[in-house]
């Protein structure tokens, strides 16, 4: 990493997973150090999750190892020129991922979950504008149980109303989107 930090480079070609660690972690680090980094990630298979994770990490293109060397040369030239390289299927994966709502996570300073999965489900329902009665019906709970969950959630997040809870959830989702 020190070598990459101290020496300029035109294009970095890496694998999604290489010996000693994750190639995607390398991509993230390189893109932080060199904001205009041109990175191509080689993938064993053009799996949806890996394609999306590669672009989220900051790569400029993905390339399947089973593809031809001729296409690899085209890919490298395109990325070197500042273009993005992905096939139509890979672009479909990325567009689908953009449409999906970002998962809402609330974490402690030690990066552990602050709310349980059930509490998170209640928060999502409240953020969707559901009443306690509607939350209870959707999650197969009693209204009394929903109220208890909300009291615990308010206490854990140090908020005092549904409006504050929704505002908190929106801010956390925006923060997660900026970090990813």
C-alpha positions as CSV (number, residue, x, y, z in Angstrom):
1,X,0.0,0.0,0.0
2,X,2.9,2.4,0.8
3,X,4.2,1.8,-2.7
4,X,0.8,2.8,-4.2
5,X,0.6,5.9,-1.9
6,X,3.9,7.3,-2.9
7,X,4.0,6.5,-6.6
8,X,1.6,7.7,-9.2
9,X,0.0,5.0,-11.5
10,X,-2.2,5.1,-14.6
11,X,-4.3,2.0,-13.9
12,X,-4.5,-0.6,-11.3
13,X,-5.6,-4.2,-12.2
14,X,-6.5,-6.4,-9.2
15,X,-8.5,-9.4,-8.4
16,X,-11.5,-9.3,-6.1
17,X,-9.8,-11.7,-3.8
18,X,-6.1,-12.2,-3.7
19,X,-3.7,-13.9,-1.3
20,X,-3.4,-12.2,2.1
21,X,-6.7,-10.2,1.9
22,X,-9.6,-8.8,0.0
23,X,-9.0,-7.2,-3.3
24,X,-12.0,-5.0,-2.8
25,X,-10.5,-3.7,0.4
26,X,-7.4,-2.7,-1.6
27,X,-9.7,-1.0,-4.1
28,X,-11.3,1.0,-1.3
29,X,-8.0,2.1,0.1
30,X,-6.5,3.0,-3.3
31,X,-9.6,5.1,-4.1
32,X,-9.3,6.9,-0.8
33,X,-5.6,7.7,-1.4
34,X,-6.0,8.5,-5.1
35,X,-9.5,9.9,-5.6
36,X,-9.1,9.7,-9.4
37,X,-7.8,6.1,-9.3
38,X,-8.6,4.0,-12.4
39,X,-9.1,0.5,-11.0
40,X,-10.2,-2.6,-12.9
41,X,-11.4,-5.6,-10.8
42,X,-11.0,-9.1,-12.2
43,X,-13.7,-11.5,-11.1
44,X,-13.8,-15.3,-11.2
45,X,-17.5,-15.0,-12.0
46,X,-19.6,-11.9,-12.8
47,X,-21.7,-12.6,-9.7
48,X,-24.3,-9.8,-8.9
49,X,-23.1,-9.2,-5.3
50,X,-19.4,-9.0,-6.4
51,X,-20.1,-6.7,-9.3
52,X,-22.0,-4.3,-7.1
53,X,-19.5,-4.5,-4.3
54,X,-16.7,-3.8,-6.7
55,X,-18.3,-0.6,-8.0
56,X,-19.2,0.4,-4.5
57,X,-15.5,0.0,-3.6
58,X,-14.6,2.5,-6.3
59,X,-13.5,0.5,-9.3
60,X,-14.0,1.8,-12.8
61,X,-14.7,-1.6,-14.3
62,X,-15.2,-5.3,-13.8
63,X,-14.0,-8.0,-16.0
64,X,-14.7,-11.8,-15.9
65,X,-11.6,-14.0,-16.1
66,X,-13.4,-16.2,-18.6
67,X,-13.6,-13.3,-21.1
68,X,-11.2,-13.0,-24.0
69,X,-7.8,-11.3,-23.9
70,X,-8.9,-9.1,-26.8
71,X,-11.8,-7.8,-24.7
72,X,-9.4,-7.3,-21.7
73,X,-7.3,-5.0,-23.9
74,X,-10.4,-3.0,-25.0
75,X,-11.4,-2.8,-21.3
76,X,-8.0,-1.5,-20.2
77,X,-7.9,1.1,-22.9
78,X,-11.4,2.3,-22.0
79,X,-10.7,2.6,-18.3
80,X,-7.3,4.3,-19.0
81,X,-9.3,6.9,-21.0
82,X,-11.5,7.5,-18.0
83,X,-14.5,5.5,-19.1
84,X,-16.5,2.9,-17.2
85,X,-16.3,-0.8,-18.3
86,X,-19.2,-3.2,-17.6
87,X,-21.3,-5.4,-19.8
88,X,-25.1,-4.9,-20.0
89,X,-25.7,-7.6,-17.3
90,X,-23.2,-6.0,-14.9
91,X,-24.8,-2.6,-15.5
92,X,-28.2,-4.1,-14.8
93,X,-26.9,-5.4,-11.5
94,X,-25.7,-1.9,-10.6
95,X,-28.9,-0.2,-11.6
96,X,-30.9,-2.7,-9.6
97,X,-28.7,-2.1,-6.6
98,X,-29.3,1.7,-6.9
99,X,-33.0,1.1,-6.9
100,X,-32.9,-0.9,-3.7
101,X,-33.3,1.0,-0.4
102,X,-30.2,1.2,1.6
103,X,-30.5,-1.0,4.7
104,X,-31.0,1.0,7.8
105,X,-28.5,0.1,10.5
106,X,-27.9,1.7,13.9
107,X,-24.6,0.8,15.5
108,X,-22.7,1.5,18.7
109,X,-19.2,3.0,18.8
110,X,-17.8,-0.6,18.9
111,X,-19.6,-1.3,15.6
112,X,-22.2,-3.7,17.1
113,X,-25.9,-3.4,16.4
114,X,-27.7,-1.0,18.8
115,X,-31.2,-2.3,17.9
116,X,-32.4,-5.9,17.6
117,X,-33.7,-7.1,14.2
118,X,-37.3,-6.9,15.6
119,X,-36.7,-3.3,16.8
120,X,-35.3,-2.4,13.4
121,X,-38.4,-3.8,11.8
122,X,-40.5,-1.6,14.0
123,X,-38.4,1.4,13.1
124,X,-38.8,0.7,9.4
125,X,-42.5,0.4,9.8
126,X,-42.7,3.7,11.6
127,X,-40.5,5.3,8.9
128,X,-42.9,4.0,6.4
129,X,-45.6,6.0,8.2
130,X,-47.5,3.1,9.8
131,X,-49.5,3.6,13.0
132,X,-49.0,1.3,16.0
133,X,-52.0,-0.7,15.0
134,X,-50.7,-1.1,11.5
135,X,-47.2,-2.0,12.8
136,X,-48.8,-4.6,15.1
137,X,-50.7,-6.2,12.2
138,X,-47.8,-6.2,9.8
139,X,-45.4,-7.7,12.4
140,X,-48.0,-10.0,14.0
141,X,-47.6,-8.3,17.4
142,X,-50.0,-6.8,19.9
143,X,-50.3,-3.0,20.0
144,X,-49.1,-3.1,23.5
145,X,-45.9,-4.9,22.4
146,X,-45.3,-2.3,19.6
147,X,-45.6,0.4,22.3
148,X,-43.0,-1.4,24.4
149,X,-40.7,-1.7,21.5
150,X,-41.0,2.0,20.7
151,X,-40.3,2.9,24.4
152,X,-37.1,0.8,24.3
153,X,-36.1,2.2,20.9
154,X,-36.7,5.8,22.0
155,X,-34.6,5.0,25.1
156,X,-31.7,3.4,23.1
157,X,-31.6,6.2,20.5
158,X,-32.3,9.0,23.0
159,X,-35.2,10.3,21.0
160,X,-38.7,11.2,22.4
161,X,-41.1,11.1,19.5
162,X,-41.9,9.3,16.3
163,X,-40.9,12.4,14.4
164,X,-37.4,12.3,16.0
165,X,-37.2,8.6,15.3
166,X,-38.0,9.1,11.6
167,X,-35.5,12.0,11.4
168,X,-32.9,9.9,13.1
169,X,-33.5,7.0,10.7
170,X,-33.3,9.2,7.7
171,X,-30.0,10.7,8.9
172,X,-28.6,7.3,9.5
173,X,-29.6,6.1,6.0
174,X,-28.1,9.2,4.5
175,X,-24.9,8.6,6.4
176,X,-24.7,5.0,5.3
177,X,-25.2,6.1,1.7
178,X,-22.3,8.6,1.9
179,X,-20.0,6.0,3.5
180,X,-20.8,3.2,1.0
